[in-house]
C-alpha cells in the first residue's frame, strides 16, 4: 500500500517493479536490488563509481509551494553512513538543498533517515536526494520506502510537527536543568509502516552529573476535566540512570499547577527505543499543558533521545469506560489499586514490554502464599439503576491460580459501602491472556463503584498480571426480571459463545439448584446456536429470592465458564389466591381464588395377613404415596371459567403454587374428575366453585415449553401477509396462539 500523501509514484516509492523513478546525480550507478521491505521484494541499489560521496535523485521533480514545510524519509541499509535531502528547484535550476544530519553509525540492517524543511522563495518543484559516502568504488547502498510530501503527524497530537519529530530543528524544546538540547540520527529499525517515526531524534545531554531535564516550548490549550495522554519513544543511556516523561498542566497565568510523572523501566542494557506513556485529568483551573523529559542520577555527557512525542486526548480503553487510562493500563504505576485483604502485593510489571496486553506494562499481583486476596481499584462515577460491566484481561505469570472472582462494589456519595454485585468466578488455566467480564446493576443510591478482584493462588510465589481494565454501562450479559403479575421470571442471556453448550439453573437461598425449562425440556447441555437466549421461568417460587446460574460447557460436559444473575423475587400479593400452571403451555397459566386448601391424605398400598393363633396381623406395605386431596377454587368471570377449562382440558401435569406462609409447598399435580357448581341458583351467575381432586406428581423433565406468554397478534401480523396464509399454516386458534404449525 502506498504511503498516504506521498508525491512520489508507487514505483518510485517501493522500487517495484523497476528503478525507473531514480537516476544518478553524483558518482553512482542505479541497479535493481532484492530483499526490499514493502512486499514487492525489490529495492534501489545505488553503487559507487569511485570512493567518496555518491548521490541518487528522483527522475521527476514534484510541485511544491514556497513557504510550506515538506518532509522526506527513506529506509536504508549499507556499509557507510548516509543522509537524505530535499532539492529545491525553480524549473531546471537548483535553488538549494535541505539535508538531514548524517547517521551516527552505519548499519547493514534497514533503518530510517529523514528530513523536513520549508520550501524557499521561488521554489516550484522538489526532488528527493539519497546520499552516502563509500570507502571504495563498486560499493552498493540500498534504499526503499521513500516519501516526499507534507509532514506526517500523529492524529490528534496537540504538539506541532517539529516538536513531535524534531525533523526541522530542535527549537521546540528548551533546557530546564543541567541539559543541552540538540538533534541526532541514531540507527533505529522502525516498522516499515510506522510513518510518524523519522530519522532525527531529540537529544538531551546532561551537562554535569545529577538530574537533567528539558521541556517542550509549546503550551497547547486543554479542557478542564478532560483526561490527556502523553507519550514518547525514549532511548535512555546504557549506563544506569532513571529516564522519565512528565505531563504538566498550567493555569491561565502560566503557573504550573500539576505534574504527573511516568518512569521508564527499560531492559538492561537499554539500547532500543521504548514508548513510555503518562496520563492524567486536567484540573479545574487548567488552561494549557506541556511535556517534560529527563534523567535522574545522570552522569555527565549521558544522552536521552526522544522521538514521536505526543500529547492527545486519552483514548478510551473500552468505549464508554469510566476508568481513567492510568487505572486501566498501568503504564505509569498501580494508580488507585490497593489490596483490601490478604497477603497480595501490587506493582507495575518490569522491565518495559515484559508482560502486557495494552501499552507496555501491566499490574502484577503477587501472592507469597497459597491463599486468597482481595484487590480493589479506586472509585469511579456510576449511575444507579443501570447495568455496568467490569472487565479485566488477566494472565498467570508464575505459580498457579485456581480462580479470579470479578465483581463490582458500590458506594454512595458519602463513600458508604452498599455491597457488591454477585460477580463471576473465572477459572485460570494455562498461561494465555483471558478476558474476564462481570455485570452488575447499580443499586439505589449508588454514585460510585470500584472493581474488585478476589484472586486465589494455589502455590507460593504466584504472580498474576492484569491489564486493560474497564467499567462501562452496557446491557447485562445475564439479566433476570420478576414479572409478578404474570407469575414468571424473565431471564435474558446475551453474548453467549457459539458452538458451546448451555445449562441454566435456578438457585434458591438454601443452595439448591433446579434446571430451568426451555422449548426442548430442561435446559441442560443445550447447544448454543445464537448469542442471545430469552427464557421465561414459570416454575420459580413466590416469595423466595432466587438467582440464575449459567454454565457454559464444552462438548464433554466440562465447564468452560459460568456466570450468575442478580437476585429476584416473585410476589403473590393476595394470600387468598394461588397459581395453577401448565409447565408445557405457560400461556394457559391462571391465578385463581382459593376457597379451601386440600385436607391431605397420603395413601398406601397394604396387604393384611391374619395368622391363626396370633394376635397381631402381618401387614406387607409399599411405600406411602404422595399427598392427595381436594382443592376448592372459585372462578369469578366467564373468562376465568373458560381459561380454567382450557388449562384442565389437556390432563397434563400441572404446578400448584401458593403464597409463602400458607403451610403448603409448591407441588406438581394431576387433577382428577372435576366438579364445577354455580355458587347461587341464578342463571346469570358467573362465579363457579371448582372442586379439583389433586394427586401429587414428580416434576416433568422432558416437557418443553410450547409457546410463551409473550406471543401477541403483532407477531402474527409481522409474519403473515393475509389471513389465508394464517389459515393455511394453523389448524386451530390455539395453534395460532402457540405458534404450532401444520406439517
C-alpha positions in Angstrom: 0.0 0.0 0.0 1.3 3.4 -0.9 2.3 5.8 1.8 -0.6 8.2 2.3 0.0 11.7 0.8 3.2 10.6 -1.0 4.0 12.8 -4.0 6.2 10.0 -5.4 4.7 7.3 -7.6 4.3 3.8 -6.2 7.1 2.6 -8.4 9.4 5.4 -7.2 8.4 4.8 -3.5 8.8 1.0 -3.5 11.2 0.4 -6.4 8.8 -2.2 -7.7 8.7 -3.4 -10.4 11.7 -1.3 -11.6 14.1 1.6 -10.9 12.6 3.9 -13.5 11.8 6.6 -10.8 15.5 7.1 -10.0 18.7 8.3 -11.7 22.3 9.1 -10.8 23.2 12.6 -9.6 26.8 12.0 -8.4 29.4 9.2 -8.5 26.9 6.2 -8.8 25.1 3.8 -11.0 21.5 2.7 -10.4 20.5 -1.0 -10.2 17.6 -3.2 -9.1 18.3 -4.7 -5.7 16.5 -7.6 -3.9 15.3 -8.1 -0.3 13.1 -5.0 0.0 10.7 -4.3 2.9 7.5 -3.2 1.3 6.3 -6.5 0.0 7.3 -6.4 -3.7 10.8 -7.7 -3.0 12.7 -5.0 -4.9 14.8 -2.2 -3.6 17.1 0.5 -5.0 20.8 -0.4 -5.2 23.0 2.7 -5.6 26.5 1.6 -6.5 29.6 3.9 -6.2 31.8 4.5 -9.2 34.7 5.6 -7.0 35.4 6.3 -3.3 33.6 9.3 -1.9 30.1 10.6 -1.7 27.5 9.3 -4.2 24.0 10.7 -4.7 20.9 9.4 -6.4 17.9 11.6 -7.1 14.3 11.1 -8.3 13.9 11.4 -12.1 10.8 13.6 -11.7 10.5 16.9 -9.9 7.4 17.3 -7.8 5.3 20.5 -7.4 5.8 22.4 -4.1 4.6 25.8 -2.7 7.2 28.2 -1.4 6.9 28.8 2.4 5.3 25.4 3.0 7.1 22.7 5.1 7.8 19.4 3.3 9.0 16.1 4.7 11.1 13.3 3.2 12.2 10.0 4.6 13.6 6.7 3.4 14.6 3.3 4.8 18.2 2.4 4.0 20.9 -0.2 4.7 24.6 -0.2 3.8 28.2 -0.3 5.0 28.5 3.5 5.3 26.7 6.4 6.9 24.0 8.2 4.9 21.7 11.2 4.7 18.6 12.3 2.8 17.9 15.7 1.2 15.2 17.7 -0.4 16.5 19.5 -3.5 14.5 22.7 -4.2 14.1 23.7 -7.8 12.8 26.6 -9.9 12.3 24.9 -13.2 15.6 23.3 -14.1 17.6 25.5 -11.7 18.7 24.2 -8.3 17.9 26.8 -5.6 19.2 24.9 -2.5 19.3 21.6 -0.7 17.9 20.9 2.8 19.9 17.9 4.1 19.3 15.8 7.1 22.1 15.1 9.6 24.3 12.2 8.8 23.5 9.0 10.7 25.7 8.4 13.7 26.7 4.9 12.5 26.4 2.6 9.6 24.2 -0.5 9.5 23.6 -3.3 7.0 20.1 -3.6 8.6 17.2 -1.4 7.5 16.9 1.9 9.3 15.3 5.3 8.8 16.7 8.6 7.6 14.6 11.7 7.2 14.5 15.5 6.9 12.0 18.4 6.8 12.3 21.9 5.6 10.5 25.0 4.3 10.4 25.4 0.6 12.4 28.6 -0.1 11.1 31.6 -2.0 10.9 30.9 -5.7 10.8 27.1 -5.3 8.2 25.5 -7.6 9.4 21.9 -7.6 11.5 19.5 -5.4 13.4 16.3 -5.8 14.5 13.7 -3.2 18.2 13.1 -2.9 19.8 9.9 -1.4 23.4 10.3 -0.3 26.1 8.0 1.2 29.9 8.2 1.3 31.6 5.0 0.4 35.2 3.9 1.0 35.8 2.5 -2.4 34.3 2.1 -5.8 31.6 -0.6 -6.7 30.1 -0.5 -3.2 26.3 -0.8 -3.0 24.0 1.1 -0.7 20.3 0.1 -0.5 17.2 2.3 -0.3 13.4 1.8 -0.2 10.1 3.1 1.2 10.8 6.7 0.1 8.4 9.5 0.9 8.1 13.2 -0.1 5.1 15.3 0.9 3.6 17.3 3.7 4.6 16.3 7.3 3.0 13.0 8.6 1.8 13.7 12.1 0.2 11.7 14.8 -3.6 12.2 14.6 -4.9 14.3 17.4 -1.5 15.5 18.6 -1.7 18.8 20.4 2.0 19.5 19.7 3.2 20.8 16.3 5.1 18.6 13.8 8.6 19.9 14.7 8.0 19.4 18.4 6.7 15.9 17.8 9.6 14.9 15.5 12.5 17.5 15.5 12.8 17.0 11.8 13.4 20.7 11.1 15.4 21.6 14.1 15.4 21.4 18.0 13.6 24.7 18.6 10.5 23.0 20.0 12.4 22.2 23.2 14.3 24.1 25.9 16.6 23.1 28.7 15.3 23.2 32.3 18.0 21.8 34.5 21.6 20.7 33.6 20.8 19.9 30.0 21.7 20.8 26.4 19.3 20.2 23.5 20.3 19.0 20.1 19.4 16.5 17.4 21.0 13.2 16.5 20.3 10.4 13.9 20.9 7.0 15.6 20.4 3.8 13.8 16.8 2.7 14.5 14.9 0.0 12.7 11.3 1.3 12.7 8.5 -0.8 11.3 8.1 -0.2 7.6 4.6 1.3 8.1 5.4 3.5 11.1 5.3 6.7 9.0 5.3 9.0 12.0 8.8 7.8 13.1 11.6 9.7 11.4 15.4 9.6 11.5 16.1 12.6 13.6 15.7 12.3 17.4 15.6 15.0 20.0 18.8 14.6 22.1 19.1 15.8 25.7 22.7 15.7 27.0 23.4 16.0 30.7 26.0 18.8 31.2 27.2 17.5 34.5 26.4 14.7 36.9 23.0 14.9 38.5 19.4 15.3 37.4 18.8 16.8 34.0 15.5 17.8 32.2 14.1 19.6 29.2 10.6 21.0 28.4 8.5 21.4 25.3 8.2 25.1 24.4 4.6 24.8 23.2 1.7 25.2 25.6 -1.4 23.7 23.9 -4.8 24.5 25.3 -6.6 21.9 27.4 -10.2 21.4 28.7 -10.6 21.0 32.5 -11.9 17.6 33.4 -10.6 16.0 30.2 -8.1 13.2 30.5 -5.0 13.6 28.4 -2.3 11.0 27.4 1.2 11.9 26.5 3.9 9.6 25.2 7.2 9.5 23.5 9.7 6.9 22.3 12.7 7.1 24.6 16.2 5.8 24.1 17.9 6.0 27.5 21.7 5.8 28.1 23.1 2.4 28.6 24.8 3.5 31.9 22.3 3.4 34.8 20.1 6.4 35.3 16.3 6.9 35.5 14.6 8.2 32.4 11.1 9.8 32.7 8.5 11.9 31.0 6.1 14.2 32.8 2.7 15.7 31.8 2.4 19.2 33.2 -0.7 21.5 33.5 -0.6 25.3 33.8 -3.2 27.8 34.7 -4.2 30.9 32.6 -1.2 32.8 34.1 1.3 30.2 33.1 1.8 28.8 36.6 2.4 25.1 36.8 -0.4 23.6 38.9 0.0 19.8 38.3 2.7 17.4 37.2 2.3 13.7 36.6 5.5 11.6 36.0 5.9 8.2 34.4 9.2 6.4 34.7 10.7 4.2 32.1 11.6 0.6 33.2 13.8 -0.5 30.3 15.6 -3.8 29.9 19.3 -3.8 30.9 21.3 -2.8 28.9 18.8 -0.3 27.4 19.7 0.0 23.7 16.4 0.4 21.9 13.5 2.8 21.6 10.8 2.4 24.2 7.4 4.1 24.1 6.6 5.5 27.5 3.1 6.8 28.4 1.8 9.2 31.0 -1.8 10.3 31.6 -3.9 12.5 33.9 -7.1 14.5 34.1 -6.7 18.3 33.5 -7.6 20.0 36.9 -10.4 22.5 37.2 -8.2 25.6 36.7 -6.0 24.1 33.9 -5.6 26.2 30.7 -2.6 24.7 29.0 -0.2 21.8 29.2 3.3 20.7 28.2 5.6 17.7 28.3 8.9 17.4 30.2 11.5 14.7 29.9 14.7 14.0 31.8 17.2 11.8 33.6 17.6 11.4 37.3 21.0 10.5 38.5 22.6 11.1 35.2 26.3 11.1 34.6 28.0 14.0 32.7 27.6 13.5 29.0 24.8 11.0 29.2 22.2 11.4 26.4 18.5 10.7 26.4 16.9 10.5 22.9 13.2 11.1 22.2 11.1 10.5 19.1 7.4 10.7 18.2 6.4 13.0 21.1 2.6 13.3 21.6 0.0 14.9 23.8 -3.6 14.0 22.9 -6.9 13.3 24.5 -6.6 10.0 26.3 -8.2 7.1 24.3 -10.9 5.0 25.9 -9.6 1.5 26.6 -13.3 0.5 26.1 -16.0 2.7 24.6 -17.8 4.4 27.4 -15.5 3.3 30.2 -15.4 5.4 33.4 -11.9 4.0 34.3 -9.1 6.6 33.7 -6.3 5.4 31.4 -3.8 5.2 34.2 -6.1 2.9 36.3 -6.8 0.7 33.4 -3.5 0.4 31.6 -0.9 0.6 34.4 1.6 2.5 32.2 2.8 4.7 35.0 2.2 2.6 38.1 -0.6 0.9 40.0 -2.7 4.1 40.1 -5.5 3.8 42.6 -5.4 0.0 43.1 -5.0 -1.4 46.6 -5.0 -4.7 48.5 -8.2 -4.8 50.6 -7.4 -8.1 52.3 -4.9 -10.9 52.1 -1.2 -11.2 51.5 -1.1 -10.0 47.9 1.2 -7.1 46.9 0.8 -4.9 43.8 3.4 -3.5 41.4 3.8 -2.4 37.8 5.5 -5.1 35.7 9.1 -4.6 34.9 11.0 -4.3 32.6 9.3 -2.4 29.7 7.5 -4.8 27.4 8.0 -7.9 29.7 4.2 -8.5 30.1 1.4 -6.5 28.7 -1.9 -6.7 26.7 -2.1 -3.0 26.0 0.7 -0.5 26.1 3.9 -1.8 27.6 3.1 -2.7 31.3 0.5 -4.5 33.4 -0.4 -4.8 37.0 1.5 -7.6 38.8 -0.5 -9.2 41.7 1.9 -11.3 43.7 0.9 -13.8 46.4 3.6 -15.2 48.7 1.3 -18.0 50.0 -1.4 -20.3 48.6 -4.3 -18.1 49.7 -7.0 -15.7 48.6 -6.6 -11.9 48.4 -9.0 -9.1 47.5 -7.6 -6.4 45.2 -9.7 -3.2 44.6 -9.5 -0.3 42.2 -10.2 3.3 43.0 -13.8 4.5 42.9 -15.3 5.7 39.6 -18.6 7.5 38.9 -21.7 5.4 38.1 -25.4 6.0 37.7 -27.9 4.0 39.8 -30.4 1.6 38.3 -28.4 0.7 35.2 -26.3 -2.3 34.4 -22.5 -1.9 34.4 -19.8 -4.2 33.2 -16.4 -4.6 34.7 -13.8 -6.4 32.6 -10.1 -7.2 33.1 -7.7 -9.1 30.9 -5.5 -11.4 33.1 -2.5 -13.6 32.5 -1.0 -16.1 35.1 2.7 -15.3 35.0 4.1 -17.5 37.8 2.9 -20.2 40.2 -0.7 -21.3 39.9 -4.1 -19.6 40.4 -7.3 -21.5 40.7 -9.9 -18.7 40.4 -10.3 -15.0 39.8 -13.6 -13.5 41.0 -14.5 -10.3 39.2 -17.2 -8.1 40.8 -18.3 -4.5 41.3 -18.5 -2.9 44.7 -21.0 0.0 45.0 -20.7 3.2 47.1 -23.0 6.2 47.7 -21.9 9.9 47.6 -20.7 9.7 51.2 -18.5 6.7 50.4 -20.7 4.3 52.3 -20.3 0.7 51.1 -23.6 -0.5 49.5 -22.3 -4.1 48.9 -21.1 -5.8 45.8 -22.5 -7.5 42.7 -22.7 -11.3 42.7 -19.7 -11.4 40.4 -18.3 -14.2 38.2 -15.7 -16.7 39.3 -13.3 -17.4 36.4 -11.0 -20.5 36.2 -7.5 -19.5 35.2 -6.0 -22.3 33.0 -2.7 -22.2 31.1 -0.7 -19.0 30.6 -2.6 -17.0 28.0 -4.3 -13.7 28.4 -8.0 -14.1 29.3 -10.8 -11.6 29.2 -13.0 -11.7 32.3 -16.2 -9.7 32.2 -18.7 -9.4 35.1 -22.0 -7.4 35.2 -23.9 -5.8 38.0 -26.8 -3.4 38.4 -26.0 -0.3 40.4 -28.4 -0.3 43.4 -30.4 2.7 44.6 -28.2 5.5 45.9 -25.1 4.3 44.2 -22.9 7.1 42.7 -19.5 5.3 42.7 -18.2 1.9 42.0 -14.9 0.0 42.4 -13.7 -3.0 40.5 -12.9 -5.8 42.9 -10.9 -8.9 42.3 -10.8 -11.9 44.6 -7.7 -13.8 43.4 -6.9 -17.3 44.8 -3.3 -18.6 44.5 -2.8 -22.3 44.9 1.0 -22.2 45.1 3.5 -20.0 46.9 5.2 -17.1 45.0 2.4 -16.9 42.4 2.1 -13.9 40.2 -1.0 -12.8 38.2 -0.8 -10.0 35.6 -3.8 -7.8 35.0 -4.3 -5.3 32.1 -6.9 -3.4 30.1 -9.4 -2.7 32.9 -12.7 -1.1 32.0 -16.1 -0.3 33.6 -18.9 0.8 31.3 -22.6 0.9 31.1 -24.0 -1.9 29.0 -27.0 -4.2 28.5 -26.4 -7.0 31.0 -24.9 -10.3 29.9 -27.2 -12.1 32.4 -30.4 -10.4 33.3 -33.3 -11.6 35.5 -36.5 -9.6 36.0 -39.5 -10.6 38.1 -43.0 -10.3 36.4 -45.1 -10.9 39.4 -48.5 -10.0 37.8 -47.9 -12.7 35.2 -46.2 -15.2 37.6 -42.8 -15.7 36.0 -39.2 -14.5 35.9 -37.7 -13.4 32.6 -34.1 -14.4 32.0 -32.1 -12.8 29.2 -28.7 -14.2 28.3 -26.5 -12.1 25.9 -23.1 -12.7 24.3 -23.3 -16.4 24.5 -20.4 -18.1 22.7 -21.5 -20.2 19.8 -20.7 -23.9 19.4 -20.7 -24.5 23.2 -23.4 -26.0 25.4 -25.7 -24.3 28.0 -27.1 -25.3 31.3 -29.4 -22.9 33.1 -30.2 -23.2 36.8 -32.5 -21.5 39.3 -30.7 -21.3 42.7 -32.7 -20.8 46.0 -31.2 -19.5 49.3 -30.6 -23.0 50.6 -28.2 -23.5 47.6 -30.5 -26.0 45.8 -30.2 -25.8 42.0 -33.1 -26.6 39.7 -32.8 -26.6 35.9 -35.0 -24.1 34.1 -37.4 -25.3 31.4 -37.0 -24.4 27.8 -38.6 -25.3 24.5 -36.9 -28.7 24.4 -37.3 -29.6 28.1 -35.0 -28.7 30.9 -32.1 -26.5 29.7 -29.2 -28.8 30.2 -26.3 -29.3 27.7 -28.4 -27.4 25.2 -26.4 -26.4 22.1 -25.7 -22.7 21.8 -26.8 -21.6 18.3 -27.4 -17.9 19.0 -25.6 -15.4 21.1 -29.0 -14.4 22.7 -31.3 -16.5 24.7 -34.6 -15.3 26.3 -36.3 -17.7 28.7 -39.4 -17.4 30.9 -39.2 -19.3 34.2 -42.9 -20.0 35.1 -41.9 -22.5 37.8 -40.0 -20.1 40.1 -41.4 -20.0 43.6 -43.2 -17.0 45.0 -41.8 -15.0 47.9 -38.4 -16.7 47.7 -35.3 -14.8 46.4 -33.7 -16.7 43.6 -30.9 -16.1 41.2 -29.9 -17.8 37.9 -26.6 -19.6 37.3 -25.4 -20.1 33.7 -22.9 -22.8 32.9 -21.2 -22.7 29.5 -20.0 -26.2 28.9 -17.7 -28.0 26.5 -18.9 -30.9 24.4 -17.6 -33.3 27.1 -19.7 -31.6 29.8 -16.8 -29.8 31.5 -17.4 -26.2 32.4 -15.8 -23.6 30.1 -17.1 -20.6 32.0 -20.0 -19.6 34.3 -21.9 -16.5 35.3 -24.8 -15.6 37.5 -27.7 -13.1 37.6 -28.8 -10.7 40.3 -31.3 -12.0 42.8 -35.1 -11.5 42.0 -38.3 -12.4 43.9 -41.8 -13.1 42.6 -44.6 -11.6 44.7 -48.1 -13.0 45.2 -49.8 -10.1 46.8 -53.1 -11.7 47.7 -52.6 -14.7 50.0 -56.1 -15.9 49.1 -55.0 -16.6 45.5 -53.0 -19.4 44.0 -51.5 -20.1 40.7 -52.3 -23.2 38.6 -49.8 -23.6 35.8 -49.1 -25.9 32.9 -45.3 -26.2 32.6 -45.5 -27.1 28.9 -48.1 -24.4 28.0 -47.4 -21.3 30.2 -49.9 -19.2 28.1 -52.7 -21.2 29.9 -51.4 -20.4 33.4 -54.2 -19.0 35.6 -54.4 -17.2 39.0 -57.5 -18.5 40.9 -59.2 -17.5 44.2 -59.0 -20.3 46.7 -62.0 -21.3 48.8 -60.4 -24.2 50.7 -57.0 -25.8 50.6 -56.9 -29.6 50.5 -57.2 -31.8 53.6 -54.5 -34.1 52.5 -54.4 -37.9 52.7 -51.4 -40.0 52.0 -52.5 -43.4 50.6 -50.5 -46.6 50.9 -50.9 -50.0 49.3 -51.1 -52.7 52.0 -51.9 -56.4 52.3 -53.1 -57.7 55.7 -52.5 -61.3 56.7 -54.1 -62.6 59.9 -52.3 -65.6 61.2 -54.2 -68.1 63.2 -53.2 -68.1 66.8 -51.5 -64.7 66.5 -53.0 -61.6 68.0 -51.4 -59.1 65.5 -51.8 -59.2 61.8 -48.8 -59.4 59.4 -49.0 -56.4 57.1 -47.0 -56.0 53.9 -46.7 -52.4 52.7 -45.4 -50.5 49.7 -44.0 -47.0 50.3 -46.5 -44.3 51.2 -47.8 -42.3 48.3 -47.7 -38.6 47.9 -50.5 -36.3 49.3 -54.0 -36.4 47.7 -56.8 -34.0 48.4 -59.5 -31.7 47.0 -58.6 -28.1 46.2 -61.7 -25.9 46.0 -61.3 -22.7 44.0 -63.6 -20.1 42.5 -63.6 -18.5 39.1 -65.2 -15.1 39.1 -65.9 -14.4 35.4 -66.8 -16.3 32.3 -63.3 -15.5 31.0 -61.7 -17.2 34.1 -64.1 -20.2 33.7 -63.1 -20.7 30.1 -59.4 -20.3 31.0 -59.6 -22.9 33.7 -61.4 -25.2 31.4 -58.6 -24.8 28.8 -56.0 -25.4 31.5 -57.5 -28.6 32.7 -58.6 -30.0 29.4 -55.2 -31.5 28.4 -55.0 -33.6 31.5 -51.3 -32.7 31.7 -49.2 -32.5 34.9 -49.8 -29.0 36.4 -47.9 -26.9 39.0 -49.8 -25.5 42.0 -48.2 -22.5 43.7 -49.3 -20.6 46.8 -48.1 -17.6 48.7 -45.5 -18.2 51.5 -46.8 -18.8 55.0 -49.9 -20.8 53.8 -48.5 -24.0 55.2 -48.3 -25.5 51.7 -45.4 -26.2 49.3 -45.4 -25.7 45.6 -46.2 -29.1 44.0 -46.7 -30.8 40.7 -50.2 -32.4 40.5 -52.6 -34.3 38.4 -56.2 -33.2 38.6 -58.9 -36.0 38.7 -62.6 -35.7 37.9 -63.6 -32.1 38.3 -66.8 -30.6 39.8 -67.8 -27.1 38.9 -71.0 -25.8 40.5 -72.6 -22.4 40.5 -72.3 -20.6 43.8 -76.0 -19.5 43.5 -79.1 -20.7 41.6 -79.2 -17.5 39.4 -79.0 -18.3 35.7 -76.7 -15.2 35.2 -74.3 -16.3 37.9 -70.7 -16.2 36.6 -69.0 -17.4 39.7 -68.2 -21.2 39.7 -66.9 -23.3 42.6 -64.5 -25.9 41.3 -63.6 -29.0 43.2 -60.2 -30.2 42.0 -59.0 -33.7 43.2 -55.2 -33.4 43.3 -52.6 -36.1 43.3 -49.0 -35.1 43.6 -46.6 -35.9 40.8 -42.9 -35.6 40.1 -41.6 -32.6 38.1 -41.9 -33.4 34.4 -38.4 -33.4 33.0 -38.9 -34.0 29.3 -41.8 -31.5 28.7 -40.7 -28.5 26.7 -42.3 -25.0 26.8 -44.8 -24.9 23.9 -45.1 -21.2 23.1 -44.8 -18.3 25.5 -46.9 -15.7 27.2 -45.1 -13.0 25.2 -46.7 -14.0 21.8 -49.1 -11.3 20.5 -51.1 -10.5 17.4 -48.3 -8.3 16.3 -46.1 -11.4 15.9 -48.8 -12.9 13.6 -49.2 -9.6 11.6 -45.4 -9.4 11.2 -45.1 -13.0 9.8 -48.2 -13.3 7.6 -49.4 -11.1 4.7 -53.0 -12.3 4.6 -55.5 -14.2 6.8 -55.4 -17.0 4.2 -51.7 -17.5 5.0 -52.7 -17.9 8.6 -55.4 -20.5 7.8 -53.0 -22.4 5.6 -50.4 -22.6 8.4 -52.5 -23.4 11.6 -55.3 -25.9 12.2 -56.8 -24.1 15.3 -56.8 -20.8 17.0 -54.9 -22.4 19.9 -52.2 -23.4 17.3 -52.0 -19.7 16.3 -51.6 -18.8 20.0 -48.9 -21.5 20.5 -47.3 -21.0 17.1 -47.9 -24.7 16.5 -47.8 -25.0 12.7 -49.2 -27.8 10.5 -46.7 -30.2 9.0 
